[in-house]
Amino acid sequence: MSKELPFLILCVEEYKNQKGMTGKEVLDLFNRYSVCEYIQSFYEVLHTTGTKYIVDDIDLYIKSRMTA
């Protein structure tokens, strides 16, 4: 198992809890905007931050992909 997988699961769970979404809704959203790939690419930086920062960063990433 890669070191990124447990962190990715944490990100999904935190996003789900902070946004009041279901796991399926989060996975659909993450798949639509390639968030999992983003998290894996920036694992080294993101895993050193807090969960609120991570969720806020994911929101910014999704917003940037929506307008692109």
Buried (B, 14 or more C-beta within 10 A) or exposed (E): EEEBEEBBEBBBEBBBEBBEBEEEEBBEBBEEBBBBEBBBEEBEEBBEEEBEEBBEBBEEBBEEEEEE
